Amino acid sequence: MSPEPRAYFVRGEDGVEYGPADLAELREWVRENRAGIDTSVRLEGTLAPWKVWQDYPELVALLAEVQAGVRPDLVPAPFVPRLLAGIADIFLAFILFSPLFFASIFTLPPETIVQEYYWSLNPVGPAPIPLSFQAALELFWQLGFALYFAGFHAAHGRTPAKSILRLRVVDAAGNKPTFVKALLRGLALAISLFFLIGIPLTYAFLNPQRRTFHDCVAGTYVVKQ
């Protein structure tokens, strides 16, 4: 049995008490700048004390939702399914681009490949493969990784792993992202994972919409289908 919806009273800047109002009505008041982070709030009931807006997690989430401009009916994706989808997609992207990656290596002279093999067993001195070629291979992988996510998100709003786990990527209006947004998101994700050792991903724990760094860069959200 679901709990009864709560109603709230708010104290306006004029000192007048307004309410009772449910979350839907409070959402409109926030949009009209009639309520916000500095507003005093109390639950409906004669004995309920006045508290600050931040004391109510549901009101903090409501304020963040309005400020972000995201549709209220979109439910943020849970952490575990999102993590599992990310791991699976990284594996799938590796499988997809590995043939091209190794094919590019075999464009090198055979003796260089043999020397690189022995150097990997005993790394003494400079690597036989030039640094410029190694940088090109690294760039190839990063772009391929970003294009994997950008292509699926722009075309379907979800990758194969997200489809299985019933997740999707949307913009603030609830639509699948454009290719430009999806590519920007993919590039930001590649930078987060391969150059910043995943640290920007932890931002998902610090906001109600569970948005990561690459979501903020692209203006996207990961939600339940």
C-alpha distance (Angstrom), angle and dihedral (degrees) to the residues before:
residue distance angle dihedral
M1 . . .
S2 3.81 . .
P3 3.82 118.1 .
E4 3.77 119.5 -104.1
P5 3.81 113.3 -94.3
R6 3.78 111.1 -101.5
A7 3.79 124.3 -125.0
Y8 3.78 125.9 -152.4
F9 3.79 140.5 -156.6
V10 3.79 119.2 -146.4
R11 3.78 130.4 -163.0
G12 3.77 111.9 -133.6
E13 3.79 127.5 -144.2
D14 3.81 87.0 -98.9
G15 3.80 89.8 60.6
V16 3.80 92.4 -112.5
E17 3.80 119.7 133.4
Y18 3.82 115.7 -124.9
G19 3.78 127.9 -167.9
P20 2.89 163.4 -25.0
A21 3.82 91.3 -118.4
D22 3.78 130.6 165.6
L23 3.81 124.2 -140.5
A24 3.81 93.1 -88.9
E25 3.79 91.7 55.6
L26 3.80 92.3 43.3
R27 3.80 88.6 53.2
E28 3.80 89.3 58.3
W29 3.80 91.3 47.0
V30 3.81 90.1 53.5
R31 3.80 90.6 50.2
E32 3.81 88.8 51.0
N33 3.84 90.7 48.4
R34 3.80 90.3 -117.5
A35 3.81 92.0 122.0
G36 3.77 136.3 22.0
I37 3.78 148.7 131.5
D38 3.83 94.1 -37.8
T39 3.81 95.2 48.8
S40 3.81 121.2 116.1
V41 3.80 111.9 -129.3
R42 3.77 137.2 -173.2
L43 3.77 132.7 179.7
E44 3.76 119.9 -110.6
G45 3.80 108.7 -86.6
T46 3.77 134.0 86.3
L47 3.83 94.5 -109.9
A48 3.80 97.5 44.5
P49 3.85 110.9 117.7
W50 3.78 125.0 -131.8
K51 3.80 112.8 -102.6
V52 3.78 137.3 175.4
W53 3.81 119.7 -93.9
Q54 3.82 92.0 -110.0
D55 3.82 91.7 62.3
Y56 3.80 89.8 73.8
P57 3.85 112.7 68.2
E58 3.80 91.5 -162.4
L59 3.82 90.4 56.6
V60 3.80 92.2 48.0
A61 3.82 89.0 52.5
L62 3.81 90.5 46.4
L63 3.81 91.8 52.7
A64 3.81 92.3 48.4
E65 3.81 89.7 48.2
V66 3.80 93.0 53.6
Q67 3.80 93.0 44.7
A68 3.80 90.8 50.6
G69 3.78 91.8 48.1
V70 3.79 93.0 -135.7
R71 3.79 121.0 149.8
P72 3.81 110.9 -95.6
D73 3.80 93.9 -134.5
L74 3.81 93.1 62.9
V75 3.79 110.6 99.4
P76 3.84 116.3 -150.5
A77 3.79 113.8 -117.5
P78 3.83 115.6 -104.0
F79 3.79 115.9 -108.4
V80 3.81 99.0 -118.0
P81 3.85 98.6 52.1
R82 3.78 89.9 44.1
L83 3.81 91.8 51.2
L84 3.81 92.0 47.6
A85 3.80 91.0 48.9
G86 3.79 91.1 50.6
I87 3.80 93.4 51.0
A88 3.80 92.0 47.1
D89 3.81 92.5 48.5
I90 3.80 92.6 49.9
F91 3.81 88.1 53.3
L92 3.82 91.9 47.6
A93 3.81 91.9 48.2
F94 3.80 89.8 51.2
I95 3.81 91.2 51.8
L96 3.81 91.7 47.2
F97 3.80 96.9 50.4
S98 3.82 100.9 32.1
P99 3.84 94.9 88.6
L100 3.82 91.1 54.9
F101 3.79 91.0 43.4
F102 3.81 94.2 53.5
A103 3.80 92.0 39.9
S104 3.79 88.9 59.0
I105 3.82 90.1 52.1
F106 3.79 90.6 55.4
T107 3.80 90.0 59.0
L108 3.80 85.3 77.6
P109 3.83 119.8 91.3
P110 3.83 111.9 -85.2
E111 3.81 92.3 -119.8
T112 3.82 90.5 56.5
I113 3.81 90.8 52.5
V114 3.83 90.7 49.8
Q115 3.81 91.2 47.7
E116 3.81 90.3 49.2
Y117 3.80 90.0 52.2
Y118 3.81 92.9 53.3
W119 3.80 91.0 42.2
S120 3.83 89.5 55.1
L121 3.83 88.2 56.6
N122 3.81 92.9 47.0
P123 3.83 110.2 16.7
V124 3.79 100.8 -161.6
G125 3.79 119.0 148.7
P126 3.82 125.8 -8.8
A127 3.80 119.6 -21.2
P128 3.81 114.6 -100.2
I129 3.81 91.9 -129.2
P130 3.83 108.7 77.5
L131 3.80 116.4 -112.1
S132 3.80 89.8 -124.0
F133 3.81 90.4 59.2
Q134 3.81 91.4 46.1
A135 3.81 89.8 51.2
A136 3.80 90.4 50.0
L137 3.81 90.8 51.7
E138 3.80 90.5 49.0
L139 3.81 91.0 49.9
F140 3.80 90.1 48.2
W141 3.80 90.9 54.4
Q142 3.81 93.8 46.2
L143 3.81 92.7 50.5
G144 3.78 92.1 44.9
F145 3.78 90.4 51.0
A146 3.82 91.6 49.4
L147 3.82 92.4 46.4
Y148 3.80 91.8 51.1
F149 3.80 91.2 60.0
A150 3.81 95.2 35.8
G151 3.79 93.6 52.3
F152 3.79 96.3 49.7
H153 3.80 95.1 41.2
A154 3.80 94.2 47.9
A155 3.81 93.2 45.5
H156 3.80 101.4 39.4
G157 3.81 108.4 2.2
R158 3.79 89.2 -118.2
T159 3.79 142.1 59.6
P160 3.83 123.4 -127.8
A161 3.81 91.4 -94.0
K162 3.80 92.6 47.3
S163 3.81 89.5 51.1
I164 3.81 91.2 55.4
L165 3.81 92.1 48.0
R166 3.83 92.7 42.3
L167 3.79 97.5 -117.0
R168 3.78 130.0 133.9
V169 3.80 140.7 -176.0
V170 3.80 117.3 -124.3
D171 3.78 140.6 167.2
A172 3.81 123.2 -119.6
A173 3.82 90.9 -80.9
G174 3.81 92.2 54.6
N175 3.81 95.2 -107.3
K176 3.78 126.9 126.6
P177 3.82 110.7 -93.4
T178 3.78 123.0 -98.9
F179 3.78 117.4 -107.6
V180 3.82 90.9 -103.9
K181 3.82 91.3 53.5
A182 3.80 91.8 43.2
L183 3.82 91.7 50.1
L184 3.80 91.7 47.1
R185 3.79 88.6 50.6
G186 3.82 92.2 49.0
L187 3.81 92.9 49.4
A188 3.80 91.6 48.4
L189 3.80 89.6 49.9
A190 3.82 91.5 50.4
I191 3.81 90.5 50.7
S192 3.81 91.0 48.0
L193 3.80 93.7 51.0
F194 3.79 104.0 36.9
F195 3.80 104.4 29.6
L196 3.82 104.2 25.9
I197 3.86 96.9 36.3
G198 3.79 92.2 -121.6
I199 3.82 96.5 -64.0
P200 3.86 94.9 130.5
L201 3.82 89.0 58.3
T202 3.80 89.6 70.3
Y203 3.80 89.7 71.0
A204 3.82 85.9 83.8
F205 3.82 87.6 75.8
L206 3.81 92.2 56.8
N207 3.80 103.7 58.5
P208 3.83 134.8 53.4
Q209 3.82 94.1 -122.1
R210 3.85 90.7 54.3
R211 3.79 89.9 -129.4
T212 3.77 118.8 169.5
F213 3.80 127.0 -146.7
H214 3.81 92.1 -92.0
D215 3.81 90.8 50.5
C216 3.80 90.8 54.0
V217 3.80 92.0 47.4
A218 3.81 92.5 52.2
G219 3.82 98.4 33.8
T220 3.80 92.6 -119.2
Y221 3.80 138.6 134.8
V222 3.80 132.8 -154.0
V223 3.81 108.8 -136.6
K224 3.77 140.7 169.2
Q225 3.82 115.7 -93.8
